[in-house]
């Protein structure tokens, strides 16, 4: 599962306003639907009768991805290609 927000803490019913604003900015840049937590996915699977559900946090494994994308975009030849790729791609790049 990817593009998830953090699990809510005990007693929380929603993300903090600052988190909601950040996710809304990302959604606008990448045309994503509303986010949910990994626990929301687990709950949906359980509701469908699935068992033996395992979840993993892959943050450490993927944490280098976005910095690598940003470094790549700063290379002159890639910057020129980005300019020719259209507004939706440029919008996504600016979000970073």
Number of C-alpha atoms within 10 A of each C-alpha: 10 11 13 15 17 13 14 15 9 6 6 9 8 11 14 10 9 9 13 15 12 10 18 17 14 15 16 14 18 15 12 13 10 12 16 15 16 19 15 15 14 16 14 12 13 13 10 9 8 11 10 6 9 6 11 7 10 10 9 7 8 9 10 10 9 11 11 10 12 13 10 13 16 12 10 10 10 13 14 12 11 16 11 11 11 10 11 13 14 15 13 15 15 10 12 11
